[in-house]
């Protein structure tokens, strides 16, 4: 199934009218973009990348530091949810 990217948006503006404010919404519907993507098995691609990094002694696209950062963000999200949306410093 091809992926499609739609250019759709709603632009808003507000105009003061005495003691009240009037809001205007302008809807935009533009082009549809359907990029050609290779149909490959994601896990196999990830494993091939990992093996090639080992073989060529290269740093992977997502390394240990990146994985740690993702876990920190997810834990902060959970903590925020448990605390009614409170901002959590990472």
PyMOL Python script that loads the backbone (N, CA, C, O; Angstrom):
from pymol import cmd

cmd.read_pdbstr("""\
ATOM      1  N   UNK A   1       0.848  -1.169   0.000  1.00  0.00           N
ATOM      2  CA  UNK A   1       0.000   0.000   0.000  1.00  0.00           C
ATOM      3  C   UNK A   1       0.902   1.243   0.000  1.00  0.00           C
ATOM      4  O   UNK A   1       1.738   1.392   0.891  1.00  0.00           O
ATOM      5  N   UNK A   2       0.743   2.130  -0.981  1.00  0.00           N
ATOM      6  CA  UNK A   2       1.608   3.314  -1.038  1.00  0.00           C
ATOM      7  C   UNK A   2       1.264   4.318   0.063  1.00  0.00           C
ATOM      8  O   UNK A   2       0.122   4.424   0.512  1.00  0.00           O
ATOM      9  N   UNK A   3       2.284   5.038   0.470  1.00  0.00           N
ATOM     10  CA  UNK A   3       2.105   6.107   1.452  1.00  0.00           C
ATOM     11  C   UNK A   3       1.777   7.389   0.705  1.00  0.00           C
ATOM     12  O   UNK A   3       2.391   7.687  -0.319  1.00  0.00           O
ATOM     13  N   UNK A   4       0.814   8.147   1.208  1.00  0.00           N
ATOM     14  CA  UNK A   4       0.451   9.427   0.598  1.00  0.00           C
ATOM     15  C   UNK A   4       0.602  10.533   1.636  1.00  0.00           C
ATOM     16  O   UNK A   4       0.225  10.371   2.796  1.00  0.00           O
ATOM     17  N   UNK A   5       1.155  11.650   1.200  1.00  0.00           N
ATOM     18  CA  UNK A   5       1.333  12.820   2.061  1.00  0.00           C
ATOM     19  C   UNK A   5       0.431  13.918   1.508  1.00  0.00           C
ATOM     20  O   UNK A   5       0.562  14.315   0.350  1.00  0.00           O
ATOM     21  N   UNK A   6      -0.479  14.402   2.338  1.00  0.00           N
ATOM     22  CA  UNK A   6      -1.449  15.406   1.917  1.00  0.00           C
ATOM     23  C   UNK A   6      -1.047  16.783   2.438  1.00  0.00           C
ATOM     24  O   UNK A   6      -0.615  16.922   3.582  1.00  0.00           O
ATOM     25  N   UNK A   7      -1.193  17.794   1.590  1.00  0.00           N
ATOM     26  CA  UNK A   7      -0.943  19.183   1.991  1.00  0.00           C
ATOM     27  C   UNK A   7      -2.288  19.796   2.358  1.00  0.00           C
ATOM     28  O   UNK A   7      -2.961  20.402   1.524  1.00  0.00           O
ATOM     29  N   UNK A   8      -2.667  19.627   3.626  1.00  0.00           N
ATOM     30  CA  UNK A   8      -3.932  20.179   4.123  1.00  0.00           C
ATOM     31  C   UNK A   8      -3.646  20.919   5.417  1.00  0.00           C
ATOM     32  O   UNK A   8      -2.837  20.484   6.237  1.00  0.00           O
ATOM     33  N   UNK A   9      -4.323  22.041   5.582  1.00  0.00           N
ATOM     34  CA  UNK A   9      -4.136  22.793   6.821  1.00  0.00           C
ATOM     35  C   UNK A   9      -5.294  23.774   7.012  1.00  0.00           C
ATOM     36  O   UNK A   9      -6.078  24.038   6.101  1.00  0.00           O
ATOM     37  N   UNK A  10      -5.366  24.293   8.219  1.00  0.00           N
ATOM     38  CA  UNK A  10      -6.331  25.336   8.547  1.00  0.00           C
ATOM     39  C   UNK A  10      -5.550  26.502   9.134  1.00  0.00           C
ATOM     40  O   UNK A  10      -4.882  26.359  10.159  1.00  0.00           O
ATOM     41  N   UNK A  11      -5.637  27.653   8.481  1.00  0.00           N
ATOM     42  CA  UNK A  11      -4.985  28.861   8.983  1.00  0.00           C
ATOM     43  C   UNK A  11      -6.022  29.684   9.729  1.00  0.00           C
ATOM     44  O   UNK A  11      -7.143  29.868   9.253  1.00  0.00           O
ATOM     45  N   UNK A  12      -5.644  30.176  10.895  1.00  0.00           N
ATOM     46  CA  UNK A  12      -6.580  30.970  11.681  1.00  0.00           C
ATOM     47  C   UNK A  12      -6.059  32.390  11.851  1.00  0.00           C
ATOM     48  O   UNK A  12      -4.853  32.636  11.854  1.00  0.00           O
ATOM     49  N   UNK A  13      -6.987  33.300  11.991  1.00  0.00           N
ATOM     50  CA  UNK A  13      -6.635  34.689  12.296  1.00  0.00           C
ATOM     51  C   UNK A  13      -7.743  35.239  13.183  1.00  0.00           C
ATOM     52  O   UNK A  13      -8.871  34.745  13.178  1.00  0.00           O
ATOM     53  N   UNK A  14      -7.402  36.258  13.934  1.00  0.00           N
ATOM     54  CA  UNK A  14      -8.413  36.858  14.802  1.00  0.00           C
ATOM     55  C   UNK A  14      -8.459  38.357  14.568  1.00  0.00           C
ATOM     56  O   UNK A  14      -7.437  38.998  14.321  1.00  0.00           O
ATOM     57  N   UNK A  15      -9.668  38.904  14.652  1.00  0.00           N
ATOM     58  CA  UNK A  15      -9.887  40.330  14.444  1.00  0.00           C
ATOM     59  C   UNK A  15     -10.667  40.844  15.647  1.00  0.00           C
ATOM     60  O   UNK A  15     -11.725  40.314  15.988  1.00  0.00           O
ATOM     61  N   UNK A  16     -10.133  41.887  16.288  1.00  0.00           N
ATOM     62  CA  UNK A  16     -10.823  42.477  17.437  1.00  0.00           C
ATOM     63  C   UNK A  16     -12.033  43.253  16.937  1.00  0.00           C
ATOM     64  O   UNK A  16     -11.916  44.051  16.007  1.00  0.00           O
ATOM     65  N   UNK A  17     -13.187  43.026  17.541  1.00  0.00           N
ATOM     66  CA  UNK A  17     -14.441  43.718  17.209  1.00  0.00           C
ATOM     67  C   UNK A  17     -15.004  44.310  18.490  1.00  0.00           C
ATOM     68  O   UNK A  17     -15.862  43.707  19.134  1.00  0.00           O
ATOM     69  N   UNK A  18     -14.527  45.475  18.855  1.00  0.00           N
ATOM     70  CA  UNK A  18     -14.982  46.096  20.086  1.00  0.00           C
ATOM     71  C   UNK A  18     -14.531  45.290  21.287  1.00  0.00           C
ATOM     72  O   UNK A  18     -13.333  45.105  21.501  1.00  0.00           O
ATOM     73  N   UNK A  19     -15.491  44.805  22.078  1.00  0.00           N
ATOM     74  CA  UNK A  19     -15.166  44.024  23.266  1.00  0.00           C
ATOM     75  C   UNK A  19     -15.026  42.528  22.963  1.00  0.00           C
ATOM     76  O   UNK A  19     -14.659  41.749  23.842  1.00  0.00           O
ATOM     77  N   UNK A  20     -15.313  42.138  21.746  1.00  0.00           N
ATOM     78  CA  UNK A  20     -15.206  40.718  21.403  1.00  0.00           C
ATOM     79  C   UNK A  20     -14.151  40.516  20.307  1.00  0.00           C
ATOM     80  O   UNK A  20     -13.621  41.474  19.744  1.00  0.00           O
ATOM     81  N   UNK A  21     -13.877  39.287  20.035  1.00  0.00           N
ATOM     82  CA  UNK A  21     -12.902  38.930  19.006  1.00  0.00           C
ATOM     83  C   UNK A  21     -13.555  37.975  18.020  1.00  0.00           C
ATOM     84  O   UNK A  21     -14.242  37.031  18.413  1.00  0.00           O
ATOM     85  N   UNK A  22     -13.335  38.229  16.742  1.00  0.00           N
ATOM     86  CA  UNK A  22     -13.872  37.359  15.700  1.00  0.00           C
ATOM     87  C   UNK A  22     -12.726  36.508  15.154  1.00  0.00           C
ATOM     88  O   UNK A  22     -11.650  37.022  14.847  1.00  0.00           O
ATOM     89  N   UNK A  23     -12.965  35.224  15.037  1.00  0.00           N
ATOM     90  CA  UNK A  23     -11.950  34.307  14.526  1.00  0.00           C
ATOM     91  C   UNK A  23     -12.329  33.870  13.117  1.00  0.00           C
ATOM     92  O   UNK A  23     -13.481  33.542  12.836  1.00  0.00           O
ATOM     93  N   UNK A  24     -11.335  33.874  12.245  1.00  0.00           N
ATOM     94  CA  UNK A  24     -11.565  33.434  10.872  1.00  0.00           C
ATOM     95  C   UNK A  24     -10.688  32.218  10.605  1.00  0.00           C
ATOM     96  O   UNK A  24      -9.518  32.187  10.985  1.00  0.00           O
ATOM     97  N   UNK A  25     -11.261  31.229   9.955  1.00  0.00           N
ATOM     98  CA  UNK A  25     -10.533  30.011   9.613  1.00  0.00           C
ATOM     99  C   UNK A  25     -10.523  29.870   8.095  1.00  0.00           C
ATOM    100  O   UNK A  25     -11.566  29.916   7.443  1.00  0.00           O
ATOM    101  N   UNK A  26      -9.328  29.699   7.552  1.00  0.00           N
ATOM    102  CA  UNK A  26      -9.166  29.504   6.107  1.00  0.00           C
ATOM    103  C   UNK A  26      -8.625  28.096   5.892  1.00  0.00           C
ATOM    104  O   UNK A  26      -7.533  27.765   6.353  1.00  0.00           O
ATOM    105  N   UNK A  27      -9.399  27.268   5.188  1.00  0.00           N
ATOM    106  CA  UNK A  27      -8.990  25.892   4.924  1.00  0.00           C
ATOM    107  C   UNK A  27      -8.192  25.827   3.628  1.00  0.00           C
ATOM    108  O   UNK A  27      -8.530  26.476   2.638  1.00  0.00           O
ATOM    109  N   UNK A  28      -7.131  25.035   3.654  1.00  0.00           N
ATOM    110  CA  UNK A  28      -6.274  24.876   2.473  1.00  0.00           C
ATOM    111  C   UNK A  28      -6.144  23.396   2.159  1.00  0.00           C
ATOM    112  O   UNK A  28      -5.869  22.584   3.043  1.00  0.00           O
ATOM    113  N   UNK A  29      -6.343  23.055   0.905  1.00  0.00           N
ATOM    114  CA  UNK A  29      -6.160  21.681   0.449  1.00  0.00           C
ATOM    115  C   UNK A  29      -5.295  21.736  -0.799  1.00  0.00           C
ATOM    116  O   UNK A  29      -5.728  22.222  -1.844  1.00  0.00           O
ATOM    117  N   UNK A  30      -4.066  21.233  -0.685  1.00  0.00           N
ATOM    118  CA  UNK A  30      -3.108  21.327  -1.783  1.00  0.00           C
ATOM    119  C   UNK A  30      -2.802  19.989  -2.412  1.00  0.00           C
ATOM    120  O   UNK A  30      -3.669  19.125  -2.543  1.00  0.00           O
ATOM    121  N   UNK A  31      -1.560  19.840  -2.793  1.00  0.00           N
ATOM    122  CA  UNK A  31      -1.109  18.657  -3.521  1.00  0.00           C
ATOM    123  C   UNK A  31      -1.097  17.398  -2.650  1.00  0.00           C
ATOM    124  O   UNK A  31      -1.096  17.459  -1.421  1.00  0.00           O
ATOM    125  N   UNK A  32      -1.088  16.274  -3.332  1.00  0.00           N
ATOM    126  CA  UNK A  32      -0.897  14.970  -2.694  1.00  0.00           C
ATOM    127  C   UNK A  32       0.402  14.404  -3.245  1.00  0.00           C
ATOM    128  O   UNK A  32       0.594  14.331  -4.459  1.00  0.00           O
ATOM    129  N   UNK A  33       1.292  14.003  -2.344  1.00  0.00           N
ATOM    130  CA  UNK A  33       2.596  13.476  -2.738  1.00  0.00           C
ATOM    131  C   UNK A  33       2.651  12.004  -2.348  1.00  0.00           C
ATOM    132  O   UNK A  33       2.368  11.649  -1.204  1.00  0.00           O
ATOM    133  N   UNK A  34       3.014  11.154  -3.296  1.00  0.00           N
ATOM    134  CA  UNK A  34       3.131   9.715  -3.035  1.00  0.00           C
ATOM    135  C   UNK A  34       4.554   9.276  -3.379  1.00  0.00           C
ATOM    136  O   UNK A  34       4.823   8.890  -4.517  1.00  0.00           O
ATOM    137  N   UNK A  35       5.474   9.332  -2.399  1.00  0.00           N
ATOM    138  CA  UNK A  35       6.868   8.971  -2.688  1.00  0.00           C
ATOM    139  C   UNK A  35       7.016   7.479  -2.973  1.00  0.00           C
ATOM    140  O   UNK A  35       6.299   6.652  -2.411  1.00  0.00           O
ATOM    141  N   UNK A  36       7.944   7.157  -3.841  1.00  0.00           N
ATOM    142  CA  UNK A  36       8.245   5.759  -4.140  1.00  0.00           C
ATOM    143  C   UNK A  36       9.171   5.217  -3.053  1.00  0.00           C
ATOM    144  O   UNK A  36      10.297   5.691  -2.904  1.00  0.00           O
ATOM    145  N   UNK A  37       8.709   4.247  -2.308  1.00  0.00           N
ATOM    146  CA  UNK A  37       9.497   3.651  -1.237  1.00  0.00           C
ATOM    147  C   UNK A  37       9.770   2.193  -1.567  1.00  0.00           C
ATOM    148  O   UNK A  37       8.925   1.493  -2.123  1.00  0.00           O
ATOM    149  N   UNK A  38      10.972   1.754  -1.211  1.00  0.00           N
ATOM    150  CA  UNK A  38      11.307   0.352  -1.418  1.00  0.00           C
ATOM    151  C   UNK A  38      10.539  -0.502  -0.412  1.00  0.00           C
ATOM    152  O   UNK A  38      10.446  -0.152   0.764  1.00  0.00           O
ATOM    153  N   UNK A  39       9.997  -1.606  -0.875  1.00  0.00           N
ATOM    154  CA  UNK A  39       9.241  -2.501  -0.007  1.00  0.00           C
ATOM    155  C   UNK A  39      10.205  -3.530   0.587  1.00  0.00           C
ATOM    156  O   UNK A  39      10.451  -4.583  -0.003  1.00  0.00           O
ATOM    157  N   UNK A  40      10.747  -3.203   1.772  1.00  0.00           N
ATOM    158  CA  UNK A  40      11.714  -4.081   2.428  1.00  0.00           C
ATOM    159  C   UNK A  40      11.230  -4.432   3.831  1.00  0.00           C
ATOM    160  O   UNK A  40      10.449  -3.696   4.436  1.00  0.00           O
ATOM    161  N   UNK A  41      11.698  -5.548   4.328  1.00  0.00           N
ATOM    162  CA  UNK A  41      11.364  -6.000   5.682  1.00  0.00           C
ATOM    163  C   UNK A  41      12.171  -5.164   6.681  1.00  0.00           C
ATOM    164  O   UNK A  41      13.400  -5.247   6.686  1.00  0.00           O
ATOM    165  N   UNK A  42      11.508  -4.354   7.533  1.00  0.00           N
ATOM    166  CA  UNK A  42      12.213  -3.437   8.434  1.00  0.00           C
ATOM    167  C   UNK A  42      13.211  -4.111   9.379  1.00  0.00           C
ATOM    168  O   UNK A  42      14.330  -3.621   9.537  1.00  0.00           O
ATOM    169  N   UNK A  43      12.827  -5.221  10.008  1.00  0.00           N
ATOM    170  CA  UNK A  43      13.731  -5.871  10.959  1.00  0.00           C
ATOM    171  C   UNK A  43      14.967  -6.418  10.251  1.00  0.00           C
ATOM    172  O   UNK A  43      16.075  -6.335  10.781  1.00  0.00           O
ATOM    173  N   UNK A  44      14.781  -6.974   9.063  1.00  0.00           N
ATOM    174  CA  UNK A  44      15.915  -7.473   8.287  1.00  0.00           C
ATOM    175  C   UNK A  44      16.863  -6.331   7.917  1.00  0.00           C
ATOM    176  O   UNK A  44      18.082  -6.492   7.979  1.00  0.00           O
ATOM    177  N   UNK A  45      16.309  -5.181   7.534  1.00  0.00           N
ATOM    178  CA  UNK A  45      17.137  -4.008   7.207  1.00  0.00           C
ATOM    179  C   UNK A  45      17.924  -3.539   8.428  1.00  0.00           C
ATOM    180  O   UNK A  45      19.099  -3.189   8.322  1.00  0.00           O
ATOM    181  N   UNK A  46      17.266  -3.536   9.585  1.00  0.00           N
ATOM    182  CA  UNK A  46      17.933  -3.119  10.822  1.00  0.00           C
ATOM    183  C   UNK A  46      19.076  -4.074  11.169  1.00  0.00           C
ATOM    184  O   UNK A  46      20.167  -3.641  11.541  1.00  0.00           O
ATOM    185  N   UNK A  47      18.819  -5.358  11.046  1.00  0.00           N
ATOM    186  CA  UNK A  47      19.866  -6.351  11.326  1.00  0.00           C
ATOM    187  C   UNK A  47      21.032  -6.234  10.346  1.00  0.00           C
ATOM    188  O   UNK A  47      22.192  -6.307  10.753  1.00  0.00           O
ATOM    189  N   UNK A  48      20.732  -6.052   9.060  1.00  0.00           N
ATOM    190  CA  UNK A  48      21.794  -5.880   8.067  1.00  0.00           C
ATOM    191  C   UNK A  48      22.645  -4.657   8.379  1.00  0.00           C
ATOM    192  O   UNK A  48      23.870  -4.703   8.266  1.00  0.00           O
ATOM    193  N   UNK A  49      22.000  -3.570   8.770  1.00  0.00           N
ATOM    194  CA  UNK A  49      22.739  -2.354   9.138  1.00  0.00           C
ATOM    195  C   UNK A  49      23.645  -2.635  10.345  1.00  0.00           C
ATOM    196  O   UNK A  49      24.810  -2.238  10.363  1.00  0.00           O
ATOM    197  N   UNK A  50      23.100  -3.316  11.336  1.00  0.00           N
ATOM    198  CA  UNK A  50      23.871  -3.648  12.540  1.00  0.00           C
ATOM    199  C   UNK A  50      25.084  -4.516  12.191  1.00  0.00           C
ATOM    200  O   UNK A  50      26.198  -4.245  12.637  1.00  0.00           O
ATOM    201  N   UNK A  51      24.857  -5.550  11.396  1.00  0.00           N
ATOM    202  CA  UNK A  51      25.966  -6.437  11.006  1.00  0.00           C
ATOM    203  C   UNK A  51      27.019  -5.694  10.189  1.00  0.00           C
ATOM    204  O   UNK A  51      28.216  -5.915  10.373  1.00  0.00           O
ATOM    205  N   UNK A  52      26.581  -4.817   9.291  1.00  0.00           N
ATOM    206  CA  UNK A  52      27.533  -4.037   8.494  1.00  0.00           C
ATOM    207  C   UNK A  52      28.344  -3.087   9.366  1.00  0.00           C
ATOM    208  O   UNK A  52      29.526  -2.865   9.102  1.00  0.00           O
ATOM    209  N   UNK A  53      27.728  -2.526  10.396  1.00  0.00           N
ATOM    210  CA  UNK A  53      28.462  -1.650  11.319  1.00  0.00           C
ATOM    211  C   UNK A  53      29.551  -2.438  12.048  1.00  0.00           C
ATOM    212  O   UNK A  53      30.666  -1.949  12.228  1.00  0.00           O
ATOM    213  N   UNK A  54      29.222  -3.652  12.460  1.00  0.00           N
ATOM    214  CA  UNK A  54      30.221  -4.497  13.133  1.00  0.00           C
ATOM    215  C   UNK A  54      31.339  -4.852  12.157  1.00  0.00           C
ATOM    216  O   UNK A  54      32.520  -4.730  12.482  1.00  0.00           O
ATOM    217  N   UNK A  55      30.959  -5.290  10.966  1.00  0.00           N
ATOM    218  CA  UNK A  55      31.937  -5.716   9.959  1.00  0.00           C
ATOM    219  C   UNK A  55      32.872  -4.566   9.561  1.00  0.00           C
ATOM    220  O   UNK A  55      34.078  -4.767   9.417  1.00  0.00           O
ATOM    221  N   UNK A  56      32.304  -3.347   9.382  1.00  0.00           N
ATOM    222  CA  UNK A  56      33.083  -2.198   8.911  1.00  0.00           C
ATOM    223  C   UNK A  56      33.566  -1.297  10.043  1.00  0.00           C
ATOM    224  O   UNK A  56      34.167  -0.252   9.796  1.00  0.00           O
ATOM    225  N   UNK A  57      33.298  -1.710  11.302  1.00  0.00           N
ATOM    226  CA  UNK A  57      33.694  -0.934  12.481  1.00  0.00           C
ATOM    227  C   UNK A  57      33.184   0.512  12.406  1.00  0.00           C
ATOM    228  O   UNK A  57      33.940   1.460  12.612  1.00  0.00           O
ATOM    229  N   UNK A  58      31.884   0.659  12.105  1.00  0.00           N
ATOM    230  CA  UNK A  58      31.255   1.977  12.000  1.00  0.00           C
ATOM    231  C   UNK A  58      30.209   2.144  13.098  1.00  0.00           C
ATOM    232  O   UNK A  58      29.696   1.169  13.646  1.00  0.00           O
ATOM    233  N   UNK A  59      29.908   3.399  13.404  1.00  0.00           N
ATOM    234  CA  UNK A  59      28.896   3.716  14.404  1.00  0.00           C
ATOM    235  C   UNK A  59      27.504   3.572  13.767  1.00  0.00           C
ATOM    236  O   UNK A  59      27.273   4.101  12.680  1.00  0.00           O
ATOM    237  N   UNK A  60      26.575   2.865  14.429  1.00  0.00           N
ATOM    238  CA  UNK A  60      25.229   2.709  13.869  1.00  0.00           C
ATOM    239  C   UNK A  60      24.448   4.027  13.891  1.00  0.00           C
ATOM    240  O   UNK A  60      24.787   4.954  14.627  1.00  0.00           O
ATOM    241  N   UNK A  61      23.407   4.088  13.075  1.00  0.00           N
ATOM    242  CA  UNK A  61      22.578   5.293  13.027  1.00  0.00           C
ATOM    243  C   UNK A  61      21.964   5.590  14.391  1.00  0.00           C
ATOM    244  O   UNK A  61      21.885   6.749  14.797  1.00  0.00           O
ATOM    245  N   UNK A  62      21.530   4.554  15.094  1.00  0.00           N
ATOM    246  CA  UNK A  62      20.993   4.718  16.442  1.00  0.00           C
ATOM    247  C   UNK A  62      21.867   3.894  17.379  1.00  0.00           C
ATOM    248  O   UNK A  62      21.834   2.664  17.374  1.00  0.00           O
ATOM    249  N   UNK A  63      22.648   4.609  18.182  1.00  0.00           N
ATOM    250  CA  UNK A  63      23.599   3.944  19.069  1.00  0.00           C
ATOM    251  C   UNK A  63      23.067   3.892  20.499  1.00  0.00           C
ATOM    252  O   UNK A  63      21.908   4.222  20.748  1.00  0.00           O
ATOM    253  N   UNK A  64      23.908   3.482  21.423  1.00  0.00           N
ATOM    254  CA  UNK A  64      23.516   3.341  22.826  1.00  0.00           C
ATOM    255  C   UNK A  64      23.015   4.660  23.410  1.00  0.00           C
ATOM    256  O   UNK A  64      22.011   4.681  24.122  1.00  0.00           O
ATOM    257  N   UNK A  65      23.711   5.761  23.111  1.00  0.00           N
ATOM    258  CA  UNK A  65      23.304   7.066  23.644  1.00  0.00           C
ATOM    259  C   UNK A  65      21.914   7.453  23.143  1.00  0.00           C
ATOM    260  O   UNK A  65      21.100   7.988  23.895  1.00  0.00           O
ATOM    261  N   UNK A  66      21.653   7.177  21.866  1.00  0.00           N
ATOM    262  CA  UNK A  66      20.346   7.473  21.300  1.00  0.00           C
ATOM    263  C   UNK A  66      19.263   6.638  21.981  1.00  0.00           C
ATOM    264  O   UNK A  66      18.194   7.153  22.309  1.00  0.00           O
ATOM    265  N   UNK A  67      19.535   5.363  22.192  1.00  0.00           N
ATOM    266  CA  UNK A  67      18.581   4.485  22.867  1.00  0.00           C
ATOM    267  C   UNK A  67      18.299   4.935  24.291  1.00  0.00           C
ATOM    268  O   UNK A  67      17.156   4.904  24.745  1.00  0.00           O
ATOM    269  N   UNK A  68      19.355   5.359  24.999  1.00  0.00           N
ATOM    270  CA  UNK A  68      19.196   5.857  26.365  1.00  0.00           C
ATOM    271  C   UNK A  68      18.318   7.102  26.382  1.00  0.00           C
ATOM    272  O   UNK A  68      17.458   7.245  27.252  1.00  0.00           O
ATOM    273  N   UNK A  69      18.530   7.999  25.430  1.00  0.00           N
ATOM    274  CA  UNK A  69      17.743   9.235  25.354  1.00  0.00           C
ATOM    275  C   UNK A  69      16.262   8.912  25.097  1.00  0.00           C
ATOM    276  O   UNK A  69      15.379   9.531  25.691  1.00  0.00           O
ATOM    277  N   UNK A  70      16.002   7.960  24.227  1.00  0.00           N
ATOM    278  CA  UNK A  70      14.620   7.561  23.941  1.00  0.00           C
ATOM    279  C   UNK A  70      13.951   7.035  25.211  1.00  0.00           C
ATOM    280  O   UNK A  70      12.811   7.394  25.503  1.00  0.00           O
ATOM    281  N   UNK A  71      14.650   6.191  25.962  1.00  0.00           N
ATOM    282  CA  UNK A  71      14.101   5.647  27.207  1.00  0.00           C
ATOM    283  C   UNK A  71      13.848   6.768  28.212  1.00  0.00           C
ATOM    284  O   UNK A  71      12.827   6.751  28.901  1.00  0.00           O
ATOM    285  N   UNK A  72      14.756   7.742  28.310  1.00  0.00           N
ATOM    286  CA  UNK A  72      14.570   8.869  29.233  1.00  0.00           C
ATOM    287  C   UNK A  72      13.327   9.672  28.865  1.00  0.00           C
ATOM    288  O   UNK A  72      12.557  10.066  29.742  1.00  0.00           O
ATOM    289  N   UNK A  73      13.131   9.914  27.583  1.00  0.00           N
ATOM    290  CA  UNK A  73      11.955  10.673  27.134  1.00  0.00           C
ATOM    291  C   UNK A  73      10.680   9.895  27.438  1.00  0.00           C
ATOM    292  O   UNK A  73       9.709  10.474  27.924  1.00  0.00           O
ATOM    293  N   UNK A  74      10.665   8.593  27.160  1.00  0.00           N
ATOM    294  CA  UNK A  74       9.480   7.779  27.431  1.00  0.00           C
ATOM    295  C   UNK A  74       9.164   7.718  28.924  1.00  0.00           C
ATOM    296  O   UNK A  74       7.999   7.783  29.315  1.00  0.00           O
ATOM    297  N   UNK A  75      10.193   7.593  29.756  1.00  0.00           N
ATOM    298  CA  UNK A  75       9.977   7.580  31.210  1.00  0.00           C
ATOM    299  C   UNK A  75       9.449   8.926  31.691  1.00  0.00           C
ATOM    300  O   UNK A  75       8.586   8.970  32.568  1.00  0.00           O
ATOM    301  N   UNK A  76       9.952  10.022  31.133  1.00  0.00           N
ATOM    302  CA  UNK A  76       9.458  11.348  31.505  1.00  0.00           C
ATOM    303  C   UNK A  76       8.001  11.513  31.082  1.00  0.00           C
ATOM    304  O   UNK A  76       7.213  12.130  31.799  1.00  0.00           O
ATOM    305  N   UNK A  77       7.639  10.965  29.923  1.00  0.00           N
ATOM    306  CA  UNK A  77       6.244  11.015  29.474  1.00  0.00           C
ATOM    307  C   UNK A  77       5.341  10.271  30.456  1.00  0.00           C
ATOM    308  O   UNK A  77       4.289  10.779  30.843  1.00  0.00           O
ATOM    309  N   UNK A  78       5.751   9.070  30.857  1.00  0.00           N
ATOM    310  CA  UNK A  78       4.978   8.285  31.826  1.00  0.00           C
ATOM    311  C   UNK A  78       4.834   9.042  33.139  1.00  0.00           C
ATOM    312  O   UNK A  78       3.748   9.092  33.718  1.00  0.00           O
ATOM    313  N   UNK A  79       5.925   9.626  33.604  1.00  0.00           N
ATOM    314  CA  UNK A  79       5.918  10.385  34.850  1.00  0.00           C
ATOM    315  C   UNK A  79       4.977  11.583  34.737  1.00  0.00           C
ATOM    316  O   UNK A  79       4.238  11.883  35.675  1.00  0.00           O
ATOM    317  N   UNK A  80       5.002  12.265  33.595  1.00  0.00           N
ATOM    318  CA  UNK A  80       4.117  13.404  33.372  1.00  0.00           C
ATOM    319  C   UNK A  80       2.655  12.970  33.383  1.00  0.00           C
ATOM    320  O   UNK A  80       1.809  13.645  33.969  1.00  0.00           O
ATOM    321  N   UNK A  81       2.357  11.846  32.735  1.00  0.00           N
ATOM    322  CA  UNK A  81       0.982  11.333  32.708  1.00  0.00           C
ATOM    323  C   UNK A  81       0.506  11.019  34.119  1.00  0.00           C
ATOM    324  O   UNK A  81      -0.628  11.337  34.477  1.00  0.00           O
ATOM    325  N   UNK A  82       1.369  10.393  34.925  1.00  0.00           N
ATOM    326  CA  UNK A  82       1.006  10.050  36.313  1.00  0.00           C
ATOM    327  C   UNK A  82       0.783  11.292  37.172  1.00  0.00           C
ATOM    328  O   UNK A  82       0.111  11.227  38.202  1.00  0.00           O
ATOM    329  N   UNK A  83       1.351  12.431  36.745  1.00  0.00           N
ATOM    330  CA  UNK A  83       1.258  13.671  37.519  1.00  0.00           C
ATOM    331  C   UNK A  83       0.415  14.724  36.804  1.00  0.00           C
ATOM    332  O   UNK A  83       0.715  15.916  36.863  1.00  0.00           O
ATOM    333  N   UNK A  84      -0.642  14.272  36.131  1.00  0.00           N
ATOM    334  CA  UNK A  84      -1.617  15.163  35.489  1.00  0.00           C
ATOM    335  C   UNK A  84      -1.004  16.138  34.491  1.00  0.00           C
ATOM    336  O   UNK A  84      -1.406  17.300  34.438  1.00  0.00           O
ATOM    337  N   UNK A  85      -0.047  15.685  33.708  1.00  0.00           N
ATOM    338  CA  UNK A  85       0.532  16.513  32.651  1.00  0.00           C
ATOM    339  C   UNK A  85       1.611  17.473  33.100  1.00  0.00           C
ATOM    340  O   UNK A  85       2.005  18.366  32.350  1.00  0.00           O
ATOM    341  N   UNK A  86       2.092  17.296  34.323  1.00  0.00           N
ATOM    342  CA  UNK A  86       3.148  18.169  34.844  1.00  0.00           C
ATOM    343  C   UNK A  86       4.392  18.060  33.963  1.00  0.00           C
ATOM    344  O   UNK A  86       4.731  16.976  33.487  1.00  0.00           O
ATOM    345  N   UNK A  87       5.077  19.204  33.747  1.00  0.00           N
ATOM    346  CA  UNK A  87       6.327  19.219  32.984  1.00  0.00           C
ATOM    347  C   UNK A  87       7.396  18.479  33.773  1.00  0.00           C
ATOM    348  O   UNK A  87       7.569  18.716  34.969  1.00  0.00           O
ATOM    349  N   UNK A  88       8.105  17.592  33.110  1.00  0.00           N
ATOM    350  CA  UNK A  88       9.164  16.806  33.738  1.00  0.00           C
ATOM    351  C   UNK A  88      10.485  17.162  33.070  1.00  0.00           C
ATOM    352  O   UNK A  88      10.619  17.066  31.850  1.00  0.00           O
ATOM    353  N   UNK A  89      11.453  17.571  33.871  1.00  0.00           N
ATOM    354  CA  UNK A  89      12.768  17.910  33.329  1.00  0.00           C
ATOM    355  C   UNK A  89      13.541  16.629  33.034  1.00  0.00           C
ATOM    356  O   UNK A  89      13.557  15.692  33.832  1.00  0.00           O
ATOM    357  N   UNK A  90      14.175  16.617  31.878  1.00  0.00           N
ATOM    358  CA  UNK A  90      14.977  15.452  31.487  1.00  0.00           C
ATOM    359  C   UNK A  90      16.447  15.819  31.586  1.00  0.00           C
ATOM    360  O   UNK A  90      17.310  14.988  31.303  1.00  0.00           O
TER     361      UNK A  90
END
""", "prot")
cmd.dss("prot")
cmd.show_as("cartoon", "prot")
cmd.util.cbc("prot")
cmd.orient("prot")
